[in-house]
Amino acid sequence: MGIKENLTKIKEQIGSNKVKIIAVTKYANWQQTLEAYNLGIRDFGESYVQDAIEKLSRKLQNENSKNLIQWHLIGRLQKNKAKYVVGKFFLIHSVDSVELAEIINKIANSKGLTQNILLQVNISQEAQKAGFNKDELKSSLKTLLNLPNINIQGLMTLAPKTEDKKTIKDCFLGLHSLRDELNKENICNLKELSMGMSNDYLTAIECGSTMVRIGRAIFSN
């Protein structure tokens, strides 16, 4: 199937759920990206800073469009690359430490802006994965909420690479539960849950995802 058919299928599967589709363009060429835009997609995700900066310099909007593109950085952000990212992306999904959040806050302050971010959580507690563990995030959240030039909109996680659907579901439910717990304890309002990719977005939606990051399921034939 082509991009149009893939998007139609995904939207039918999502149904009435209020879920934002982020089209991940890591392996998509520019023509494919433009086609997704022309089919109504307005949120695009990139994993690598250098690739993202190149794409951000190109214009997707046509003359008649009143809808702005929202670019999302979904890949790991190294601290020394933050200066290239702050203010360029609508949302950074992968803030995985207090130190990185403080760097983003400092850069945003110097630019006179507020940067939207998500906090990446290593719910599955995999040693090779970046992200806050639950206890670390609970103890750090008040510090993070006091950084004036970042806007924490919610949480992000990556499911384990496994075929076991229960393991994946437990991961997503764990993030949902953690968000609700943090909101209750810290008098904050974390709305977004960025979870689910091409292999598991339907499970993520069942577990309350508000944003799914889909690349292959959109752009592959």
Phi, psi and omega in degrees: 000155177271182183299318181299314181294320179298316180293321178299316179297314181297316180295324177294321179293322179292322177063229185274359179295136180275083184235131179274128176271120174256113181279113183274118189259019183307318181249012180265140175279176185295323181295321177293320177298316180296322179296317178298321177299314181294342177267007173108355179287132179237356177243123182234141182242144176230146182264328186248131186302313184297315178297321182295316181299320179298316182289326179295336181283347179262155185257126176266333186293139171263171188299330185268358185278134175253000183260122180278149174286142172243114179266137181241132171267115185251347180271172182297137181251115175285147185301323183283354178259354185301326182297337180275349191252320185299128180088348180264334184249140174299320185211130173259117186275344197244043176278109193247009179201158176297319181301315179295319178299319180294323177295314178300317180299317181296316180294317179299319178298318181293336179264358179068040181218171174244128182261127175285135179220162165242151177263123180278129183241132177269072184300321184280357176053046177271131186299328184276355184261144174279165175127157174292144163274167189300313183295320179298318181293319179301320182281341185259346192297320181297322176298316181295320181292340180272358176281115192286341186252018169235147178242105182279111185265344181165205186235156176226147172212161174247130179287154176298150176278092182207158175269355182283105184296328179295319179298317179295314181297319179299323178297311181294318178296326178296320179292319178300315180295319180296317178302313181297322180294316179296319179299321182289320187278330190247009179050047177240178184224074178278109186267321193272143170233104178268101180204141181109128177232195188304324184278338191220018185295329179292319176297319180299318180296320177301330184264009173100015178301142174252347178218129175243139185254100190240123177244288185303319183292344175264313193263348180276145177286000000 
